[in-house]
Amino acid sequence: MFSRDNLSAVNREIVTVSTLAGLETVQSQLRSHLGILRNLGLNEVELKRIIAELSKLNLMAEDKANEVLEQVLKG
């Protein structure tokens, strides 16, 4: 996914965050990729909107991603 250029950097990171949120024991990677999205210019509202979309498929993934996002936003 990262070696091809069919997706923008932001879209690749959104896919990565969505995938990691559904996996167990990858909080540090999830934290890193949420940080990358912040560095790419997404603000808190946009990040929370992405995570809210996860609830449509996986409530546990949304909960985990929200916990990690709070850590990222605190710095």
Secondary structure, 3 states (H helix, E strand, C coil): CCCCCCCCHHHHHHHHHHHHHCCCCCHHHHHHHHHHHHHCCCCHHHHHHHHHHHCCCCHHHHHHHHHHHHHHHHC
